[in-house]
Amino acid sequence: MKIRTSLATLATTALLAAGVATPAQAADPEPLGNQSLAAVLTSDGNQFDGNAADFDILTEAVLAVLAAKPDSPVSVLTDGDVPLTAFAPTDLSFRLLAKDLSGRFQWSEKQVFQTLVDAVGVDAIEQVLLYHVIPGATIDSKAALQSDGVALDTAQGGQVTVDVLAPRLGIVQLRDADRNDVDPFLKPGKLDINKGNKQIAHGIFLVLRPLDL
């Protein structure tokens, strides 16, 4: 709990310093619900399929980490009372990461997941997942478009910087710690997942990398 509180404080401080409104600052904010992102991710039956645009591999990665490490900070995704924003890579994003790591493109989501586990291990997957979580603030897509240049503190301990390339078109790129890769983009049509709750997610194309892979 002390770790979560500290991370939440860091994230909120960063947003305040950058001039980004947090939920507590919003004028006449509506009460937010407490449905967790874990509940949303597992709501479709938690199965691999052939849809490259959803989040099955992400879901399995979260479950694998929690099965191996029940006390992992990743468990914050199961607690809908804790405000946070998560960036959710699509299944295609993980396929491209697996190809980058293994040199082979795999069509089966199950094979992609196993390739990632074999290549980096559960501990590394945990760190990658935490790098996609911004604790302490519910940042909707409207706020994201007003956050150009803001450096967000992640639950992994690193930072992700928001780069609003075209505000009118909603084109937003997230700058990660790997300077050699193509940085992920927010994915139109997959934004504000779980909106109205304290935990919100935005789909992204490509996976945020907490270090130079």
Buried (B, 14 or more C-beta within 10 A) or exposed (E): EEEBEEBBEBBBEBBBEBEBBBBEEEEEEEEBBBBBBBBBBBEEEEEBEEEBEBBBBBBBBBBBBBEBBEEBBBBBBBBBEBBBBBBBBBBBBBBBBBBBBBEEEBEEBEBBBBBBBEBBEBEBBBBBBBBBBBBBBBBBBEBBBBBBEBBBBBBBEBBBBBBBEEEEEBBBBBBBBBEEBEBBBBBEEBBBBBEEBBBBBBBBBBBBBBEEB
